[in-house]
Amino acid sequence: MKKILGTALGLCLLAGVPAHAQFGGLGGLIGGALKGGGGGDVDGVITSGTRIIVFETIAMDLAVASALQMLDAFPAEKVEEIRGKFLTFNEIKAKRGPDDQLDATAIQCGTDGFSAMAKLNPEDYQKGNDKVIRSAYMKMGLALGADAVAATQLPTFVTSGAKAVSSLASNPLQLTKLGKLRTIVGTVGVLAKAVPTQIGAIRTVRGMAKSIADAQGIKLGEPAAITTLDPVVLAADVKTEAAD
């Protein structure tokens, strides 16, 4: 979990967020940039895009961690291929520098892993893994809530980002900024396509965890509700969940 929070902090610093903003108020900054929608405020679009990626980086790291945790409750030979997809995600994650963003390959690994995991037979669950199921269920719920919020705003950003790219494309003095913006818009574009698929698969997997818990008499709780696309709020909730 420390790595998740470290990534969030590093990307917030990259985005030029002042120290006081790292611990509150990011939701307003994100919303303000997105509501503009016209692509005229290029710096604002870059900042909001970076925050979206920070937010989804935290959510995806948490989702993958919860998936690997839940896979421990199944026979190793039945989940080897699925585990491999998530481990590839973690290998990419381990190579991220403080200025690196969640990339398309990692996003696809996470999506493929959950899509494959959704096809597992819950009857293959090995008894005696109560703690694993309970913890995975909570973390997956937090990640799912974050994805649901992101899904409502990702398409809006893709539109704003495309307009911002167009506004810079004809300016030879803005090539560096244009390159950064294109990378951000490209990553958010991949997220816009992947997140709805992930939501469906995570819901299925979490439902599987619920059915296992019901069958085994495991008491489950629900995580904090995510209502805003704010990476600091999400990081704080992840930290709280890790401490429980």
N, C-alpha and C positions, 0 to 999 in steps of 0.2 A: 504493500500500500504506500510505503514511503516513496517508491519510484513513481507511482501514479501522481502523488502530490508534487513531487519534484519536477515532473514533466509539465504539470499545470503551471507551476511558478515560473519555470524557465520560459515557456511560451508566452506567459503574460509579460515577462520582462522584455522578450523579443518584440512584442507588440507595442512597447512603449507605454505600458500602463504605469501610472505613478504609484508609489508605494502605498498610499492610503487607499487607492482603488483596488489593490490586489485583495483586499479583505472586505469589499462591499461596494455596491453601486454599479457593478459591471452590467447588470441586466438593463439598466437605463441606457447605458452607452451602446449596447448591442441594439436595443430596440430603436434608438434614435437613428442609427446608421441605416437600419433596415427600412424604417418608415420613409426615408427620403426617396428610395426606390429609383431615383433618376440617374444614378451613377455619377453625378456631378462632383460629389465629395469623395474623391478617389481615396484620400487618406482614411476617411471614415469607413469606406467600404473595405479597405485592407484591414483596418483595425477590427471591424465587426467579423470579417471572414476569419481572421486569426482566432478570435474568441470562440467562434463556432467550432473550429477545428480543435481548440483546447478542450472545449466542452465534450465533443465526441471522442477525443482521445481518452479522457477520463472514463467516459461511459464504456467505450470498447475495451479498455484495459480491465475494467471491473467485470464486464460481461465474460470475457475470456477467462479471467481468474475464477469466476464462479462456475463456469462450464468445466474447467479442469478439475475443480473441487468435486463437482457432482459425478464426473466420470470415474472418480475413485470408488464410487459405490457400485460399479459394474465390473464384471470379469474383464481383465486386461486384454484378453484375446478378442473380445467382442467390440472393443472401442479403440483398438490400436490405430486404425486409419483416421478416425475422428480426432483422437488426441494429437496425431501428427500435424493436422491442420492448425490446431491451436498452438502447438509448439513452434510451428513455423512463424506464426504471428509473434510469439514471444522472442524468437530469434531476431526478427526484424526490430522489435521493440528494444531489445538489448543493444542494438547498434545505433539507436537514435542518439544524436548529440543534443545539447541544450537548445540548439536553433532548428532542430529537425521537426517536421510535422508528420502526422499520421499520413501514410501514403496509400495509393490505390491497391498495391499488392497486399498490404496488411489488412485493409478493409475487406478485400475479397477473401482472404484466409479466414477472417472472423465470420463472414457471411456463410461461406462454404461449410465451416465447422458446425455452426448452429443448424444449418439446413440438414446436414447429415445426422446430427444429434437428435433432431426432431423425429427421426425415423426409428430410434431405438425402441425396443420393447421394454416397458417398465417392469415387466415380470422377470426380467433378467437381473433386477436389482438384488444385491447381496445384503442380507440382513445384518444388522449390527453397525450400520453407518448412519445412525440418527443425527449425529453432530454435523456430518458432511451435508446431508440433505437440508437440514435446517438453515445452515449458514449459506449454502448455495442459493436456496430459495430467496432469502432476504437480499443478497447481493444482486441476484438476477432481477429482482423486482425493482431495485433502485436503478439499475442500468436500463431496464425496460421503460421506466417512467421518464428517464432522461431522453431516450430515443423517441418516445412519443411526443415530447415537447419539441425536440429538434425537427421532427418530421413536418411539423406545421410551419416551420420557418425556413427550412432549407430551400424550397423552390423560390421563395421571395428573394433570397440572397443570390441565387444563381442568375435571376433576371437582373438584379442590381449590378452584380459583378460583370455580367456580359456588357452592360451599358458602360460601365467604367472602363473596361478593356477597350471598347470602341473609342471612347473619348481620349485615351492615351495613345492609341495605335499610330496616330498621325504625327506625334510629337517625338522627333529623334532625340530630344534632350531627356526624355523620360523612359529610356529603354530599360534601365535597371528596375525602376518601379513597375514598369509594364511586365517584366519577367516575373517579379514577385507576385503581382496581382494575378497573372495567368495561372501560376502554380496554385495559388489559393483557390481561385475559381474552379480550376480543374479538380482539386481535391474535394471541394464542397459539392461539385457536380457528381462525383462518384458516390459521395455520401447520400446525396438526394435520391439516387437510384437504389443504393444498398440498404439504407436504414429501414424502409418499409418492409423489405424482405426479412431483415433481421428481426423486426418487431414480431412478425408472424411466427418465425421459428422460435424465438425466445419465449413467446407466449405458450407455444406448444410444449417446449422443454420444461417451462416452469409449471405448466399444468401436469406434466408427468411427475415432477417432484411432489406436487400436491397429492396426486393419487397414491404415490408411494407412502407419503407421510400419513395419509388417511388409513391406508391398509396396515401400517405398522404402529399406529397410535402415536405418531410424532406430532407434537404441538408446534405450529408455525406462527410466526408473527409477520407483520407487514412493515416495510421500510418507510422512511419519511416520503411524503408526496413531493414530487418535483413539479413546480409550476412555472419556472422561468428558465430561460436559456442562459444561465449564469454559471460559469465554470467555478467561481469561488464558492458559491452555495453548494454545488455538486461535490466539490472537493471536500468541503466541511462535512457533508453527509457521509461521504466515503470514509473519512477519518473516524467519524462517530461509529459507523458500522464496523470498522476494523477493531475498534476498542471494545465492542460488545462481546 
